[in-house]
Amino acid sequence: MTARSNPKPSWPPAHDSTSQSLYAHTLGTGSDVVLVHGWGMHSGVWEDVAEGLIDDFRVTVVDLPGYGFSRRYEGRHTLDDLCSAMAAVVPTPAAWVGWSLGGLIAQRLAVTAPQRVSHLILTNSTPCFAQRADWPHAVALPVLRQFAEDLRRDYRAVLKRFIALEVYGSERASAQLQQLKAMLFQHGEPALSALEDGLQILESTDLRPDWGRIVCPILLLMGERDQLVPVEAGQALVAHRPDVRLRVLERAGHAPFFSHLPVFNAELRAFLNG
């Protein structure tokens, strides 16, 4: 990596407001990279990844509607609604890095607006998060529905339980859990409707039939010990599309950019530069 010519940026960066009321912030210079966070979190999770890229790439982070600084959340939102909101505030074309729920958004855009997505990097994300009769490599439906039921009683407790699942089995899980807990409400608390809609999207979405329409290069970055998106899901996808690159990070859980940051960024850079 080249020496950084500017001081390390503060995080979270200054609020960049937009007419669409989504928080978006861009750092660095070079080809564009968009980082999309997952369910229950916000763009601050990408701090260390972004800072590792901005010497050579122009990185844009966004808080999804109802999360973090993107406080406004009206009505109900589908996956396509989230895609439209994101597309309105980020550069094009760009490499899209989607974590978990963010990966569904990136995949959907790669199908519906291929000119916007130059590279697709799915971080612990697949086209189908909920188990199906022909897709066992996912979260059991009763688990997702229990999360949805518990949200109305105490969504803060649900979020803390969810991030505990994200780090389960990973190296230094306790330290990662404390880091995620400290970060959870750093940009503000998410809207309950956004959490509910997000779980509905995770339960109902199955993009596997659309995978043949994705024309850009695809990289799967997965944690060996992920309890939410098992490695077998990535292996099944590669079996159907041998052109997809799969990298499994040993002893990593659902958030490998926390536990395995140097390896994660090295794999990301190699793919973007490849």
Secondary structure, DSSP 4 states (H G I P E B T S, - for coil): -PPPSSPPPPSSPPP---TT---EEEESSSEEEEEE--TT--GGGGHHHHHTTTTTEEEEEEPPTTSTT-----S---HHHHHHHHHTTS-SSEEEEEETHHHHHHHHHHHH-GGGEEEEEEES--SB-B-BTTB-SSB-HHHHHHHHHHHHHHHHHHHHHHHHHHHTTSTTHHHHHHHHHHHTTTT-PPPHHHHHHHHHHHHH-B-GGGGGG--S-EEEEEETT-SSS-HHHHHHHHHH-TTSEEEEETT--S-HHHHSHHHHHHHHHHHHH-
